[in-house]
Amino acid sequence: MNITQVNQNLQIEWEWHEQLLALNPKRTFVIPLNHIEAVSTNKPVSSCLEIRTPGLVIPGIIKAGIYYSNRGKEFWYVKKNQDYLTLELENELFKRIILSIDANQAWLEHINHYIHSN
């Protein structure tokens, strides 16, 4: 995946194999930065009560796709032993987007700077 800021939006572009694993029909997610309520690099909490529809899970290896939980509709694309980035959203299709990315700390600081300056 490739994450960039385009104007006032966070853009997440998926590689074809990531789209396939997550059963995600969208090539790109575009999220207005002012729709991000909070961002975190903490390991996300997962529950056996989540409903996956559609997506893929191999415990301890990968969790990818759309999940419904008591928190609402979420999109996960995380791999084992990766650095996490969790976006808490408002006025979006997903309540949370949870990713594992290399530059998670840099994105945390970048997004927090935007959130707190606007």
Buried (B, 14 or more C-beta within 10 A) or exposed (E): EEBEEEEEBBBBBBEEEBBEBBBBEEEEBEBBBEBBBEBBBEEBEBEEEBEBEEBBBEEEEBBBBBBBBEEEBBBBBBBEEBBBBBBBBEEBEBBBBBBBBEEBEEBBEBBBEBBEEE
